[in-house]
Amino acid sequence: MPEKMTKEESKVQRAIDAARVAKQMLEATGSAFEIPDAEEVKVKRPKAEKDKTKPRVGEDTHSGYASAGDEDEYKIKKASREVEIVHNVVMFFSNTAPAVLVEMLFGEVHGGYDQEWIGRYQQGFNRFWGHLDASNRQKFVDAAMEQYG
């Protein structure tokens, strides 16, 4: 009983059989690869030319090529006021306990209302912030700027 062959083994077997058939055909017809009166010609590849283009620095191109770090002065630049406020609010949200935030915004809360807000806090900043009204958002920003600003 013949053994099973894998796909790779069957491909190899077919390649061997095809080579045998080709060899027999060449032996029967003679060498088909000889070209009479042929002369060898040496082919040279042309040498690569050096790239003489220079990157455009300082031009208003949208490719961004060679423009990283091009500054007239290397100084640490302060973020804009809006970015600073957002940074402080996110830091305040991350570093303040949810119960403290709820008490700061709504005072002492009873009846499970505080648990609802703590749940929103645990769902993330966007969920918490999205449910605040304008006056509570301002309280939140003022408290963040007082602590970190």
OpenMM code with the backbone's topology and positions (N, CA, C; nanometers):
from openmm import Vec3, app, unit

residues = "MET PRO GLU LYS MET THR LYS GLU GLU SER LYS VAL GLN ARG ALA ILE ASP ALA ALA ARG VAL ALA LYS GLN MET LEU GLU ALA THR GLY SER ALA PHE GLU ILE PRO ASP ALA GLU GLU VAL LYS VAL LYS ARG PRO LYS ALA GLU LYS ASP LYS THR LYS PRO ARG VAL GLY GLU ASP THR HIS SER GLY TYR ALA SER ALA GLY ASP GLU ASP GLU TYR LYS ILE LYS LYS ALA SER ARG GLU VAL GLU ILE VAL HIS ASN VAL VAL MET PHE PHE SER ASN THR ALA PRO ALA VAL LEU VAL GLU MET LEU PHE GLY GLU VAL HIS GLY GLY TYR ASP GLN GLU TRP ILE GLY ARG TYR GLN GLN GLY PHE ASN ARG PHE TRP GLY HIS LEU ASP ALA SER ASN ARG GLN LYS PHE VAL ASP ALA ALA MET GLU GLN TYR GLY".split()
positions = [
    Vec3(0.0851, -0.1181, 0.0000),
    Vec3(0.0000, 0.0000, 0.0000),
    Vec3(0.0896, 0.1243, 0.0000),
    Vec3(0.0693, 0.2179, -0.0927),
    Vec3(0.1559, 0.3366, -0.0986),
    Vec3(0.1284, 0.4316, 0.0177),
    Vec3(0.2366, 0.4993, 0.0584),
    Vec3(0.2237, 0.5979, 0.1669),
    Vec3(0.1639, 0.7274, 0.1126),
    Vec3(0.1000, 0.8018, 0.2025),
    Vec3(0.0458, 0.9317, 0.1627),
    Vec3(0.1602, 1.0305, 0.1472),
    Vec3(0.1465, 1.1186, 0.0487),
    Vec3(0.2480, 1.2213, 0.0252),
    Vec3(0.1906, 1.3574, 0.0625),
    Vec3(0.2774, 1.4399, 0.1170),
    Vec3(0.2337, 1.5758, 0.1468),
    Vec3(0.2327, 1.6561, 0.0175),
    Vec3(0.1781, 1.7775, 0.0243),
    Vec3(0.1727, 1.8631, -0.0947),
    Vec3(0.3129, 1.8970, -0.1437),
    Vec3(0.4030, 1.9226, -0.0506),
    Vec3(0.5405, 1.9568, -0.0894),
    Vec3(0.6089, 1.8386, -0.1569),
    Vec3(0.5884, 1.7196, -0.1004),
    Vec3(0.6507, 1.6010, -0.1598),
    Vec3(0.5961, 1.5749, -0.2993),
    Vec3(0.4662, 1.5984, -0.3193),
    Vec3(0.4100, 1.5753, -0.4527),
    Vec3(0.4617, 1.6787, -0.5523),
    Vec3(0.4835, 1.8028, -0.5082),
    Vec3(0.5413, 1.9040, -0.5978),
    Vec3(0.6823, 1.8649, -0.6393),
    Vec3(0.7607, 1.8166, -0.5433),
    Vec3(0.8984, 1.7749, -0.5732),
    Vec3(0.8969, 1.6578, -0.6702),
    Vec3(0.8077, 1.5627, -0.6484),
    Vec3(0.7992, 1.4460, -0.7364),
    Vec3(0.7611, 1.4872, -0.8786),
    Vec3(0.6655, 1.5793, -0.8929),
    Vec3(0.6276, 1.6275, -1.0264),
    Vec3(0.7427, 1.7000, -1.0946),
    Vec3(0.8199, 1.7778, -1.0174),
    Vec3(0.9343, 1.8487, -1.0754),
    Vec3(1.0401, 1.7497, -1.1233),
    Vec3(1.0628, 1.6437, -1.0461),
    Vec3(1.1610, 1.5420, -1.0868),
    Vec3(1.1147, 1.4717, -1.2132),
    Vec3(0.9864, 1.4363, -1.2191),
    Vec3(0.9333, 1.3696, -1.3388),
    Vec3(0.9436, 1.4595, -1.4612),
    Vec3(0.9124, 1.5886, -1.4458),
    Vec3(0.9207, 1.6822, -1.5588),
    Vec3(1.0660, 1.6965, -1.6047),
    Vec3(1.1605, 1.6965, -1.5120),
    Vec3(1.3020, 1.7072, -1.5494),
    Vec3(1.3477, 1.5834, -1.6260),
    Vec3(1.2996, 1.4669, -1.5842),
    Vec3(1.3357, 1.3428, -1.6549),
    Vec3(1.2843, 1.3456, -1.7985),
    Vec3(1.1591, 1.3889, -1.8151),
    Vec3(1.0997, 1.3949, -1.9490),
    Vec3(1.1772, 1.4933, -2.0359),
    Vec3(1.2142, 1.6106, -1.9807),
    Vec3(1.2888, 1.7101, -2.0571),
    Vec3(1.4266, 1.6579, -2.0951),
    Vec3(1.4904, 1.5842, -2.0031),
    Vec3(1.6233, 1.5285, -2.0319),
    Vec3(1.6155, 1.4256, -2.1444),
    Vec3(1.5119, 1.3420, -2.1420),
    Vec3(1.4952, 1.2414, -2.2481),
    Vec3(1.4708, 1.3079, -2.3832),
    Vec3(1.3914, 1.4161, -2.3835),
    Vec3(1.3640, 1.4862, -2.5086),
    Vec3(1.4906, 1.5506, -2.5630),
    Vec3(1.5739, 1.6079, -2.4766),
    Vec3(1.6989, 1.6693, -2.5217),
    Vec3(1.7951, 1.5659, -2.5758),
    Vec3(1.8026, 1.4496, -2.5125),
    Vec3(1.8916, 1.3440, -2.5598),
    Vec3(1.8467, 1.2923, -2.6963),
    Vec3(1.7152, 1.2878, -2.7174),
    Vec3(1.6628, 1.2363, -2.8435),
    Vec3(1.6849, 1.3362, -2.9572),
    Vec3(1.6730, 1.4663, -2.9320),
    Vec3(1.6828, 1.5654, -3.0382),
    Vec3(1.8213, 1.6247, -3.0497),
    Vec3(1.9067, 1.6000, -2.9554),
    Vec3(2.0386, 1.6616, -2.9556),
    Vec3(2.0332, 1.7879, -2.8702),
    Vec3(2.1436, 1.8558, -2.8583),
    Vec3(2.1507, 1.9745, -2.7745),
    Vec3(2.0835, 2.0910, -2.8457),
    Vec3(1.9744, 2.1372, -2.7912),
    Vec3(1.8996, 2.2464, -2.8524),
    Vec3(1.9522, 2.3817, -2.8075),
    Vec3(2.0465, 2.3838, -2.7147),
    Vec3(2.0925, 2.5111, -2.6595),
    Vec3(2.2203, 2.5635, -2.7246),
    Vec3(2.2762, 2.4909, -2.8184),
    Vec3(2.3965, 2.5377, -2.8859),
    Vec3(2.3592, 2.6328, -2.9987),
    Vec3(2.4270, 2.7473, -3.0047),
    Vec3(2.4038, 2.8444, -3.1104),
    Vec3(2.5322, 2.8506, -3.1927),
    Vec3(2.5230, 2.8147, -3.3198),
    Vec3(2.6453, 2.8146, -3.4019),
    Vec3(2.6953, 2.9559, -3.4302),
    Vec3(2.8259, 2.9726, -3.4382),
    Vec3(2.8937, 3.0985, -3.4689),
    Vec3(2.8508, 3.2130, -3.3753),
    Vec3(2.8392, 3.1848, -3.2509),
    Vec3(2.8030, 3.2889, -3.1554),
    Vec3(2.9291, 3.3404, -3.0892),
    Vec3(2.9342, 3.4703, -3.0680),
    Vec3(3.0491, 3.5280, -2.9986),
    Vec3(3.0006, 3.5912, -2.8678),
    Vec3(3.0864, 3.5853, -2.7703),
    Vec3(3.0489, 3.6390, -2.6405),
    Vec3(3.0705, 3.7898, -2.6387),
    Vec3(2.9765, 3.8596, -2.5811),
    Vec3(2.9851, 4.0040, -2.5687),
    Vec3(2.9757, 4.0377, -2.4205),
    Vec3(3.0706, 4.1163, -2.3726),
    Vec3(3.0682, 4.1545, -2.2328),
    Vec3(2.9827, 4.2805, -2.2193),
    Vec3(2.8883, 4.2761, -2.1270),
    Vec3(2.7965, 4.3869, -2.1066),
    Vec3(2.8352, 4.4575, -1.9774),
    Vec3(2.8499, 4.5892, -1.9859),
    Vec3(2.8827, 4.6681, -1.8673),
    Vec3(2.7604, 4.7451, -1.8214),
    Vec3(2.7421, 4.7462, -1.6932),
    Vec3(2.6352, 4.8270, -1.6371),
    Vec3(2.6866, 4.9684, -1.6176),
    Vec3(2.6053, 5.0670, -1.6475),
    Vec3(2.6520, 5.2038, -1.6244),
    Vec3(2.6655, 5.2308, -1.4741),
    Vec3(2.7634, 5.3132, -1.4389),
    Vec3(2.7819, 5.3465, -1.2986),
    Vec3(2.6714, 5.4410, -1.2534),
    Vec3(2.6365, 5.4279, -1.1280),
    Vec3(2.5322, 5.5133, -1.0718),
    Vec3(2.5846, 5.6551, -1.0567),
    Vec3(2.4996, 5.7508, -1.0899),
    Vec3(2.5393, 5.8902, -1.0740),
    Vec3(2.5031, 5.9377, -0.9345),
    Vec3(2.5864, 6.0224, -0.8801),
    Vec3(2.5610, 6.0747, -0.7471),
    Vec3(2.4453, 6.1748, -0.7538),
    Vec3(2.3574, 6.1664, -0.6560),
    Vec3(2.2429, 6.2560, -0.6487),
    Vec3(2.2908, 6.3951, -0.6091),
    Vec3(2.2667, 6.4928, -0.6931),
    Vec3(2.3142, 6.6289, -0.6675),
    Vec3(2.2062, 6.7212, -0.6139),
    Vec3(2.0852, 6.6687, -0.5979),
    Vec3(1.9773, 6.7530, -0.5463),
    Vec3(1.9925, 6.7688, -0.3962),
    Vec3(1.9575, 6.8849, -0.3478),
    Vec3(1.9642, 6.9121, -0.2045),
    Vec3(1.8229, 6.9270, -0.1512),
    Vec3(1.8010, 6.8895, -0.0267),
    Vec3(1.6674, 6.9052, 0.0299),
    Vec3(1.6298, 7.0516, 0.0426),
    Vec3(1.5028, 7.0777, 0.0206),
    Vec3(1.4542, 7.2155, 0.0303),
    Vec3(1.4242, 7.2457, 0.1761),
    Vec3(1.5027, 7.3285, 0.2337),
    Vec3(1.4853, 7.3634, 0.3740),
    Vec3(1.4323, 7.5055, 0.3811),
    Vec3(1.3283, 7.5244, 0.4596),
    Vec3(1.2752, 7.6580, 0.4784),
    Vec3(1.1698, 7.6981, 0.3778),
    Vec3(1.1563, 7.6232, 0.2700),
    Vec3(1.0515, 7.6557, 0.1740),
    Vec3(0.9201, 7.6023, 0.2285),
    Vec3(0.8132, 7.6555, 0.1813),
    Vec3(0.6829, 7.6149, 0.2307),
    Vec3(0.6330, 7.4957, 0.1503),
    Vec3(0.6983, 7.3815, 0.1673),
    Vec3(0.6539, 7.2601, 0.0999),
    Vec3(0.5725, 7.1781, 0.1974),
    Vec3(0.4802, 7.1008, 0.1453),
    Vec3(0.3943, 7.0202, 0.2302),
    Vec3(0.4483, 6.8797, 0.2475),
    Vec3(0.5649, 6.8502, 0.1919),
    Vec3(0.6180, 6.7157, 0.2050),
    Vec3(0.6779, 6.6933, 0.3425),
    Vec3(0.7249, 6.7979, 0.4083),
    Vec3(0.7839, 6.7837, 0.5396),
    Vec3(0.9247, 6.7295, 0.5346),
    Vec3(0.9814, 6.7165, 0.4151),
    Vec3(1.1139, 6.6601, 0.4012),
    Vec3(1.2186, 6.7573, 0.4539),
    Vec3(1.3019, 6.7113, 0.5399),
    Vec3(1.4145, 6.7878, 0.5948),
    Vec3(1.3711, 6.9126, 0.6700),
    Vec3(1.2527, 6.9105, 0.7241),
    Vec3(1.2089, 7.0288, 0.7977),
    Vec3(1.1952, 7.0017, 0.9465),
    Vec3(1.2278, 6.8811, 0.9897),
    Vec3(1.2137, 6.8487, 1.1312),
    Vec3(1.3216, 6.9197, 1.2109),
    Vec3(1.2800, 6.9914, 1.3107),
    Vec3(1.3750, 7.0557, 1.3996),
    Vec3(1.4357, 7.1828, 1.3468),
    Vec3(1.3881, 7.2360, 1.2363),
    Vec3(1.4428, 7.3610, 1.1846),
    Vec3(1.3834, 7.4767, 1.2634),
    Vec3(1.4605, 7.5286, 1.3507),
    Vec3(1.4187, 7.6410, 1.4339),
    Vec3(1.5316, 7.7431, 1.4314),
    Vec3(1.4948, 7.8679, 1.4426),
    Vec3(1.5973, 7.9704, 1.4505),
    Vec3(1.6640, 7.9679, 1.5876),
    Vec3(1.5851, 7.9451, 1.6885),
    Vec3(1.6377, 7.9388, 1.8238),
    Vec3(1.5930, 7.8080, 1.8858),
    Vec3(1.6813, 7.7466, 1.9595),
    Vec3(1.6472, 7.6209, 2.0246),
    Vec3(1.6152, 7.6493, 2.1702),
    Vec3(1.4911, 7.6839, 2.1942),
    Vec3(1.4430, 7.7135, 2.3275),
    Vec3(1.3184, 7.6304, 2.3536),
    Vec3(1.2934, 7.6028, 2.4787),
    Vec3(1.1702, 7.5338, 2.5149),
    Vec3(1.0574, 7.6348, 2.5060),
    Vec3(0.9584, 7.5995, 2.4279),
    Vec3(0.8472, 7.6916, 2.4089),
    Vec3(0.7339, 7.6528, 2.5021),
    Vec3(0.6722, 7.7505, 2.5627),
    Vec3(0.5620, 7.7272, 2.6530),
    Vec3(0.4347, 7.7042, 2.5722),
    Vec3(0.3532, 7.6107, 2.6194),
    Vec3(0.2282, 7.5799, 2.5505),
    Vec3(0.1325, 7.6981, 2.5622),
    Vec3(0.0403, 7.7030, 2.4717),
    Vec3(-0.0589, 7.8102, 2.4758),
    Vec3(-0.1450, 7.7961, 2.6010),
    Vec3(-0.2146, 7.8996, 2.6350),
    Vec3(-0.2965, 7.9007, 2.7567),
    Vec3(-0.4066, 7.7949, 2.7507),
    Vec3(-0.4672, 7.7755, 2.6335),
    Vec3(-0.5733, 7.6769, 2.6199),
    Vec3(-0.5206, 7.5354, 2.6426),
    Vec3(-0.4036, 7.5070, 2.5872),
    Vec3(-0.3439, 7.3745, 2.6043),
    Vec3(-0.3097, 7.3519, 2.7511),
    Vec3(-0.2610, 7.4548, 2.8167),
    Vec3(-0.2277, 7.4445, 2.9584),
    Vec3(-0.3533, 7.4167, 3.0427),
    Vec3(-0.4633, 7.4822, 3.0104),
    Vec3(-0.5883, 7.4600, 3.0840),
    Vec3(-0.6353, 7.3158, 3.0657),
    Vec3(-0.6338, 7.2673, 2.9423),
    Vec3(-0.6768, 7.1298, 2.9159),
    Vec3(-0.5875, 7.0312, 2.9903),
    Vec3(-0.4577, 7.0549, 2.9869),
    Vec3(-0.3633, 6.9675, 3.0567),
    Vec3(-0.3930, 6.9646, 3.2068),
    Vec3(-0.4166, 7.0803, 3.2660),
    Vec3(-0.4449, 7.0877, 3.4092),
    Vec3(-0.5769, 7.0194, 3.4441),
    Vec3(-0.6788, 7.0348, 3.3597),
    Vec3(-0.8084, 6.9712, 3.3856),
    Vec3(-0.7942, 6.8192, 3.3812),
    Vec3(-0.7230, 6.7682, 3.2820),
    Vec3(-0.7051, 6.6234, 3.2718),
    Vec3(-0.6234, 6.5701, 3.3891),
    Vec3(-0.5186, 6.6431, 3.4293),
    Vec3(-0.4411, 6.6020, 3.5465),
    Vec3(-0.5275, 6.6019, 3.6722),
    Vec3(-0.6106, 6.7041, 3.6874),
    Vec3(-0.6987, 6.7136, 3.8037),
    Vec3(-0.7969, 6.5968, 3.8061),
    Vec3(-0.8523, 6.5647, 3.6896),
    Vec3(-0.9463, 6.4528, 3.6795),
    Vec3(-0.8766, 6.3214, 3.7148),
    Vec3(-0.7544, 6.3020, 3.6641),
    Vec3(-0.6824, 6.1761, 3.6854),
    Vec3(-0.6355, 6.1590, 3.8286),
    Vec3(-0.6001, 6.2681, 3.8952),
    Vec3(-0.5378, 6.2593, 4.0270),
    Vec3(-0.6326, 6.2861, 4.1432),
    Vec3(-0.7610, 6.3051, 4.1169),
    Vec3(-0.8566, 6.3329, 4.2232),
    Vec3(-0.9538, 6.2164, 4.2342),
    Vec3(-0.9822, 6.1763, 4.3547),
    Vec3(-1.0739, 6.0640, 4.3775),
    Vec3(-1.2147, 6.1019, 4.3308),
    Vec3(-1.2904, 6.0061, 4.2796),
    Vec3(-1.4242, 6.0370, 4.2287),
    Vec3(-1.5178, 6.0929, 4.3354),
    Vec3(-1.5099, 6.0415, 4.4563),
    Vec3(-1.5986, 6.0913, 4.5617),
    Vec3(-1.5685, 6.2372, 4.5936),
    Vec3(-1.4417, 6.2743, 4.5895),
    Vec3(-1.4020, 6.4134, 4.6157),
    Vec3(-1.4537, 6.5049, 4.5051),
    Vec3(-1.4440, 6.4605, 4.3810),
    Vec3(-1.4947, 6.5408, 4.2687),
    Vec3(-1.6457, 6.5618, 4.2794),
    Vec3(-1.7178, 6.4556, 4.3075),
    Vec3(-1.8642, 6.4658, 4.3158),
    Vec3(-1.9027, 6.5591, 4.4289),
    Vec3(-1.8350, 6.5473, 4.5429),
    Vec3(-1.8669, 6.6351, 4.6557),
    Vec3(-1.8314, 6.7800, 4.6242),
    Vec3(-1.7205, 6.8019, 4.5540),
    Vec3(-1.6798, 6.9380, 4.5180),
    Vec3(-1.7827, 7.0023, 4.4236),
    Vec3(-1.8346, 6.9246, 4.3291),
    Vec3(-1.9261, 6.9796, 4.2301),
    Vec3(-2.0689, 6.9947, 4.2822),
    Vec3(-2.1167, 6.8966, 4.3571),
    Vec3(-2.2576, 6.8948, 4.3949),
    Vec3(-2.2816, 6.9128, 4.5445),
    Vec3(-2.1761, 6.9215, 4.6222),
    Vec3(-2.1938, 6.9273, 4.7672),
    Vec3(-2.2228, 6.7877, 4.8194),
    Vec3(-2.2835, 6.7785, 4.9346),
    Vec3(-2.3156, 6.6485, 4.9915),
    Vec3(-2.4386, 6.5932, 4.9208),
    Vec3(-2.4240, 6.4739, 4.8625),
    Vec3(-2.5294, 6.4166, 4.7785),
    Vec3(-2.5831, 6.2911, 4.8470),
    Vec3(-2.7150, 6.2726, 4.8409),
    Vec3(-2.7791, 6.1557, 4.9020),
    Vec3(-2.8659, 6.0855, 4.7981),
    Vec3(-2.9068, 5.9656, 4.8317),
    Vec3(-3.0037, 5.8947, 4.7486),
    Vec3(-2.9441, 5.8276, 4.6262),
    Vec3(-2.8158, 5.7926, 4.6263),
    Vec3(-2.7551, 5.7222, 4.5136),
    Vec3(-2.7114, 5.8116, 4.3993),
    Vec3(-2.7387, 5.9423, 4.4097),
    Vec3(-2.6996, 6.0342, 4.3026),
    Vec3(-2.5479, 6.0388, 4.2892),
    Vec3(-2.4772, 6.0305, 4.4027),
    Vec3(-2.3315, 6.0324, 4.3990),
    Vec3(-2.2774, 5.9071, 4.3304),
    Vec3(-2.3424, 5.7922, 4.3508),
    Vec3(-2.2969, 5.6686, 4.2858),
    Vec3(-2.3138, 5.6765, 4.1338),
    Vec3(-2.4162, 5.7440, 4.0894),
    Vec3(-2.4368, 5.7631, 3.9451),
    Vec3(-2.3210, 5.8431, 3.8853),
    Vec3(-2.2806, 5.9498, 3.9550),
    Vec3(-2.1698, 6.0325, 3.9057),
    Vec3(-2.0356, 5.9618, 3.9183),
    Vec3(-2.0189, 5.8832, 4.0231),
    Vec3(-1.8955, 5.8055, 4.0362),
    Vec3(-1.8871, 5.7021, 3.9238),
    Vec3(-2.0010, 5.6451, 3.8862),
    Vec3(-2.0035, 5.5525, 3.7721),
    Vec3(-1.9634, 5.6215, 3.6431),
    Vec3(-2.0103, 5.7439, 3.6238),
    Vec3(-1.9703, 5.8197, 3.5036),
    Vec3(-1.8208, 5.8500, 3.5066),
    Vec3(-1.7684, 5.8791, 3.6254),
    Vec3(-1.6245, 5.9039, 3.6412),
    Vec3(-1.5461, 5.7800, 3.5981),
    Vec3(-1.5917, 5.6634, 3.6387),
    Vec3(-1.5213, 5.5399, 3.6065),
    Vec3(-1.5316, 5.5039, 3.4591),
    Vec3(-1.6313, 5.5581, 3.3899),
    Vec3(-1.6444, 5.5334, 3.2462),
    Vec3(-1.5511, 5.6215, 3.1646),
    Vec3(-1.4906, 5.7210, 3.2268),
    Vec3(-1.3923, 5.8032, 3.1574),
    Vec3(-1.4255, 5.9508, 3.1608),
    Vec3(-1.3248, 6.0292, 3.1253),
    Vec3(-1.3362, 6.1742, 3.1324),
    Vec3(-1.4467, 6.2282, 3.0416),
    Vec3(-1.4515, 6.1807, 2.9175),
    Vec3(-1.5508, 6.2332, 2.8221),
    Vec3(-1.6936, 6.2086, 2.8703),
    Vec3(-1.7170, 6.0923, 2.9279),
    Vec3(-1.8509, 6.0601, 2.9790),
    Vec3(-1.8868, 6.1520, 3.0959),
    Vec3(-1.7910, 6.1716, 3.1866),
    Vec3(-1.8126, 6.2560, 3.3037),
    Vec3(-1.8343, 6.4009, 3.2619),
    Vec3(-1.7438, 6.4522, 3.1780),
    Vec3(-1.7480, 6.5916, 3.1339),
    Vec3(-1.8743, 6.6195, 3.0535),
    Vec3(-1.9158, 6.5245, 2.9714),
    Vec3(-2.0330, 6.5432, 2.8867),
    Vec3(-2.1629, 6.5583, 2.9642),
    Vec3(-2.1677, 6.5052, 3.0850),
    Vec3(-2.2893, 6.5145, 3.1653),
    Vec3(-2.2914, 6.6365, 3.2575),
    Vec3(-2.1817, 6.7111, 3.2632),
    Vec3(-2.1790, 6.8306, 3.3490),
    Vec3(-2.2447, 6.9485, 3.2777),
    Vec3(-2.3158, 7.0313, 3.3536),
    Vec3(-2.3689, 7.1540, 3.2948),
    Vec3(-2.2597, 7.2616, 3.2987),
    Vec3(-2.2872, 7.3772, 3.2412),
    Vec3(-2.1862, 7.4817, 3.2236),
    Vec3(-2.1293, 7.5310, 3.3571),
    Vec3(-2.2144, 7.5487, 3.4572),
    Vec3(-2.1645, 7.6010, 3.5855),
    Vec3(-2.0737, 7.4992, 3.6554),
    Vec3(-2.1090, 7.3714, 3.6486),
    Vec3(-2.0241, 7.2691, 3.7095),
    Vec3(-1.8942, 7.2504, 3.6317),
    Vec3(-1.8990, 7.2662, 3.4999),
    Vec3(-1.7755, 7.2606, 3.4214),
    Vec3(-1.6817, 7.3734, 3.4625),
    Vec3(-1.7361, 7.4923, 3.4840),
    Vec3(-1.6533, 7.6054, 3.5256),
    Vec3(-1.5943, 7.5817, 3.6644),
    Vec3(-1.6726, 7.5233, 3.7564),
    Vec3(-1.6216, 7.4877, 3.8889),
    Vec3(-1.5046, 7.3901, 3.8754),
    Vec3(-1.5218, 7.2941, 3.7870),
    Vec3(-1.4209, 7.1910, 3.7644),
    Vec3(-1.2915, 7.2543, 3.7125),
    Vec3(-1.3033, 7.3412, 3.6121),
    Vec3(-1.1854, 7.4078, 3.5544),
    Vec3(-1.1199, 7.4972, 3.6590),
    Vec3(-1.1987, 7.5715, 3.7349),
    Vec3(-1.1425, 7.6618, 3.8376),
    Vec3(-1.0657, 7.5806, 3.9426),
    Vec3(-1.1215, 7.4679, 3.9851),
    Vec3(-1.0532, 7.3853, 4.0847),
    Vec3(-0.9233, 7.3280, 4.0282),
    Vec3(-0.9253, 7.2878, 3.9006),
    Vec3(-0.8041, 7.2345, 3.8377),
    Vec3(-0.6966, 7.3410, 3.8262),
    Vec3(-0.7346, 7.4627, 3.7868),
    Vec3(-0.6370, 7.5700, 3.7721),
    Vec3(-0.5848, 7.6159, 3.9084),
    Vec3(-0.6689, 7.6073, 4.0098),
    Vec3(-0.6253, 7.6436, 4.1450),
    Vec3(-0.5204, 7.5442, 4.1952),
    Vec3(-0.5417, 7.4176, 4.1645),
    Vec3(-0.4490, 7.3161, 4.2137),
    Vec3(-0.3217, 7.3070, 4.1302),
    Vec3(-0.3342, 7.3142, 3.9978),
    Vec3(-0.2180, 7.2925, 3.9095),
    Vec3(-0.1720, 7.4173, 3.8349),
    Vec3(-0.2515, 7.5216, 3.8314),
    Vec3(-0.2175, 7.6358, 3.7487),
    Vec3(-0.1426, 7.7393, 3.8221),
] * unit.nanometer
topology = app.Topology()
chain = topology.addChain("A")
for resn in residues:
    res = topology.addResidue(resn, chain)
    for name in ("N", "CA", "C"):
        topology.addAtom(name, app.Element.getBySymbol(name[0]), res)
